[in-house]
């Protein structure tokens, strides 16, 4: 490994990272980009190079070896890079200046290089209006051919981005396209406009871990977008201990109506924050493959949003475990048509409202809703002739901030759609008036579970599974079905 200090390869390091000016004179800072690019150009598997950025540099883009085997290590957030006005490119990417053109090349994905790390520095992307910042194309985001990112890594395995602060990027803070074994940890990403995703992952991608990051973005904190970039499946993504204040915590989608891909083995844990549109925005249009979002587990999170799951795409198994949902509509955009504006753990996505979907399994374990005054909320809102084949409650309740005697009307608000099997194993019905909205049982195949009777709700005999104690809506008495015949139930 060769180590190069920026100060020892002729870099001026005279840039104020706050505004891009010369920090000594207030005039123009020196563009250190060409000197750094030249010094790093020789990085190979047999000759890896680490740049130690020991100051603050103005850059017209760092375009480093496409195949990897290079690193950048700073000395803290006071060191790093400011993107020069009119650069019209990414702050840092692998490959030549035009490596990200076209931005969405489509398949096939090329072979991957490896071994890139970026640690402990700041990138100020110099976001402007499209006329006075990094981008001078007339668009704040970039050109018609490519968006301009803070860090844009393509076709690589073994990536580490650690303790990097990215602010005021033109478009995405971090873009990962056709990558594997990537880790993003301890980073801060803050920009305020649409298109400012935090970590934006294009297909194909695998084995990606994001931890301990802070996102304050005008768009998705994290995006798993299979059809973009080279396009392909995305699998094994783990997100932990992040704080978010963004449009969404995570966007997931597998099709735009053309080729169909899949997302599998996604887990999100110990995250909290406020989301304008949905915590998880699933899908953009209908027509995805069955179980296209194959498995998603969300645990130990506290999320303020119009919905935890805004769904417009088929899914396999989703598990919500120890999730607190704080119903909030302060910044939501309800795109027409909307059958209702009711918040819920799951509902049609506010942004792409009309797409039907089928979900195989949705399991809620020890989850709760916190209601605020004046906000309509249900456990789940089912519309658009969508179907959930198996819905299970293993611990659920409502903590009411809406005032005394203001019950949540329904656990399930079923407008147009159906539930195959509703399983109530453990549910606190306090603060919930009824299990389903009026007429909703006509769209429920069967009801079972060890906690049905304890809810105190009445259920139609026709929907009850055999061997499940319940209160009959017909008689008002505890009952049980034995071989399809309703009989009185006597508690043992």
C-alpha positions, -999 to 999 in steps of 0.1 A, spaced: 0 0 0 13 35 -10 2 64 12 1 99 -2 -5 130 18 -24 156 -2 -1 183 13 30 164 0 19 160 -36 15 197 -42 -21 203 -33 -28 239 -21 -55 228 3 -66 264 5 -104 259 3 -130 269 28 -153 239 29 -183 261 38 -183 282 7 -155 271 -17 -135 303 -13 -98 307 -5 -98 304 33 -68 327 36 -76 355 11 -113 351 5 -106 350 -33 -105 320 -56 -93 287 -41 -69 264 -61 -84 234 -79 -66 204 -64 -86 179 -84 -62 174 -114 -33 169 -91 -51 143 -70 -64 125 -100 -29 122 -115 -14 109 -82 -41 83 -78 -42 71 -114 -17 43 -109 -37 24 -83 -39 -13 -91 -43 -47 -74 -5 -49 -71 -2 -12 -62 -31 1 -40 -30 37 -31 -44 56 -1 -48 94 -3 -46 111 31 -66 143 27 -49 164 54 -67 196 46 -95 211 26 -94 209 -12 -114 225 -40 -119 199 -67 -134 198 -102 -142 161 -96 -121 132 -85 -122 105 -112 -102 76 -98 -94 41 -112 -125 23 -124 -113 -11 -110 -107 1 -75 -78 -6 -52 -78 30 -38 -88 47 -6 -93 82 7 -88 89 44 -94 122 60 -85 136 94 -120 146 104 -149 166 91 -127 197 88 -109 180 60 -123 170 26 -136 185 -6 -157 213 -20 -169 208 -56 -159 237 -79 -187 257 -95 -193 245 -131 -177 211 -125 -209 194 -139 -200 160 -126 -199 139 -94 -176 149 -66 -160 115 -65 -165 85 -87 -145 56 -101 -137 57 -138 -130 85 -163 -150 118 -161 -178 103 -183 -180 70 -164 -216 77 -152 -229 85 -187 -254 72 -195 -267 71 -159 -290 41 -165 -272 20 -192 -293 -11 -186 -280 -47 -188 -256 -64 -189 -238 -54 -158 -200 -55 -163 -176 -73 -141 -168 -57 -108 -135 -44 -95 -129 -42 -58 -115 -26 -27 -125 11 -23 -128 29 10 -136 65 19 -132 75 55 -135 105 78 -139 136 57 -165 160 43 -179 165 8 -197 198 1 -214 192 -32 -220 229 -39 -256 225 -48 -270 255 -66 -299 264 -88 -286 248 -120 -268 281 -129 -245 289 -100 -233 257 -83 -217 224 -93 -243 220 -120 -246 249 -145 -267 229 -170 -299 247 -161 -309 218 -138 -299 216 -102 -297 178 -104 -274 175 -133 -276 171 -171 -300 152 -193 -275 123 -194 -266 120 -157 -273 132 -123 -244 146 -103 -237 128 -70 -215 133 -40 -200 98 -42 -208 76 -72 -193 41 -71 -201 16 -99 -192 -20 -106 -173 -27 -74 -171 -52 -45 -158 -45 -11 -167 -8 -5 -164 10 28 -178 45 33 -173 55 70 -177 87 89 -182 108 58 -203 140 59 -220 149 26 -240 181 23 -255 201 -5 -251 175 -32 -267 182 -66 -285 148 -66 -278 117 -46 -254 119 -17 -242 83 -23 -250 62 -54 -240 25 -55 -246 8 -89 -238 -29 -95 -220 -33 -61 -216 -60 -35 -202 -62 0 -207 -25 6 -207 -9 40 -219 27 48 -215 37 85 -215 67 107 -222 91 78 -242 123 78 -262 132 46 -280 165 45 -296 182 14 -331 196 11 -346 191 -24 -363 163 -44 -337 141 -60 -315 143 -29 -315 107 -19 -292 96 8 -279 62 -2 -293 53 -36 -287 17 -47 -293 6 -83 -297 -30 -94 -279 -54 -93 -267 -51 -57 -260 -75 -29 -247 -77 7 -251 -40 17 -250 -27 52 -259 8 63 -255 17 100 -253 46 124 -261 72 97 -281 105 99 -303 114 70 -320 148 65 -329 147 28 -355 160 4 -361 126 -10 -355 89 1 -330 83 28 -323 49 12 -335 37 -22 -334 1 -35 -343 7 -72 -339 -25 -92 -347 -12 -127 -322 17 -125 -285 17 -134 -276 -16 -151 -308 -31 -136 -311 -63 -116 -321 -80 -84 -311 -65 -50 -305 -89 -20 -293 -89 16 -295 -53 27 -292 -45 64 -300 -11 79 -294 -5 116 -293 24 141 -301 52 117 -319 85 123 -340 99 95 -359 131 86 -367 127 50 -393 119 23 -390 81 31 -368 59 52 -366 35 23 -380 32 -12 -382 -3 -27 -393 -11 -63 -387 -38 -88 -404 -28 -120 -414 3 -140 -437 -18 -161 -410 -34 -182 -385 -60 -170 -393 -74 -135 -368 -80 -108 -368 -89 -71 -357 -76 -37 -349 -101 -10 -336 -103 26 -340 -67 37 -338 -59 74 -342 -25 92 -337 -23 129 -333 3 156 -341 33 134 -362 63 142 -374 95 126 -400 115 107 -410 107 71 -431 129 49 -446 104 26 -441 69 41 -415 51 61 -413 24 34 -425 33 -1 -430 0 -18 -435 1 -56 -443 27 -82 -467 9 -105 -486 -24 -105 -476 -55 -124 -446 -67 -104 -438 -104 -101 -455 -124 -74 -436 -118 -41 -414 -93 -58 -403 -78 -25 -397 -112 -11 -388 -105 25 -386 -74 47 -382 -73 84 -386 -41 104 -378 -42 141 -374 -19 171 -382 13 152 -402 44 161 -415 61 129 -437 92 124 -453 91 90 -487 88 72 -479 51 70 -452 26 78 -458 6 46 -470 25 16 -477 -3 -8 -480 -4 -46 -462 -37 -52 -465 -74 -45 -447 -88 -15 -438 -121 1 -433 -119 39 -431 -87 58 -425 -88 96 -430 -57 118 -416 -64 152 -416 -39 181 -425 -10 158 -441 22 171 -461 41 145 -468 78 152 -495 88 127 -484 121 111 -495 139 80 -477 172 84 -458 171 50 -476 144 30 -485 147 -6 -517 128 -14 -516 121 -51 -550 115 -67 -569 93 -68 -572 85 -31 -601 65 -17 -594 80 17 -567 98 36 -566 75 66 -532 67 81 -522 31 89 -494 7 95 -501 -3 59 -521 16 33 -519 25 -4 -489 46 -10 -498 83 -8 -477 90 -39 -488 61 -62 -523 55 -50 -540 34 -75 -518 3 -79 -532 -30 -67 -510 -56 -51 -510 -91 -35 -491 -97 -3 -485 -133 9 -478 -127 46 -479 -97 69 -470 -103 106 -471 -76 133 -454 -85 166 -457 -62 196 -465 -32 175 -484 -1 186 -500 30 171 -498 64 188 -527 86 177 -526 124 176 -558 145 177 -574 152 144 -557 124 124 -577 96 110 -559 63 116 -566 25 113 -544 -5 118 -544 -12 81 -561 4 51 -569 -20 22 -579 -5 -12 -575 -10 -49 -588 -46 -49 -555 -56 -32 -551 -88 -13 -532 -99 18 -533 -137 20 -523 -141 56 -524 -113 82 -512 -121 117 -513 -100 149 -489 -113 176 -491 -83 199 -508 -50 189 -523 -20 206 -532 17 203 -518 43 226 -544 71 224 -533 107 223 -566 117 205 -584 124 238 -607 105 261 -635 84 246 -621 88 211 -617 52 199 -599 43 167 -629 32 145 -614 0 131 -584 -22 132 -589 -29 95 -603 -4 71 -613 -25 41 -626 -4 12 -619 -27 -18 -597 -56 -12 -596 -89 7 -578 -108 35 -575 -145 31 -568 -154 68 -569 -130 97 -550 -144 127 -554 -126 161 -531 -142 186 -525 -112 208 -542 -79 205 -553 -52 230 -586 -40 217 -587 -11 242 -591 21 221 -602 2 190 -639 2 184 -642 -28 159 -621 -53 141 -632 -42 106 -650 -14 89 -687 -18 81 -693 -47 57 -656 -56 58 -661 -92 70 -675 -100 35 -639 -96 23 -623 -118 50 -619 -154 43 -615 -167 78 -606 -156 114 -584 -176 137 -559 -172 166 -556 -177 203 -565 -141 211 -598 -137 193 -621 -142 223 -600 -118 245 -606 -89 222 -643 -88 233 -653 -81 197 -682 -98 180 -675 -119 148 -699 -134 122 -701 -171 126 -694 -176 89 -659 -163 90 -647 -182 121 -623 -211 117 -630 -243 135 -618 -247 171 -614 -209 178 -633 -194 207 -650 -161 199 -681 -140 206 -708 -146 180 -723 -116 163 -754 -137 159 -760 -146 195 -737 -122 214 -724 -152 234 -690 -170 236 -691 -196 209 -669 -221 190 -673 -239 157 -668 -277 157 -668 -293 123 -685 -262 109 -713 -262 136 -715 -233 160 -717 -244 197 -717 -225 230 -682 -221 244 -675 -227 280 -641 -214 292 -622 -242 309 
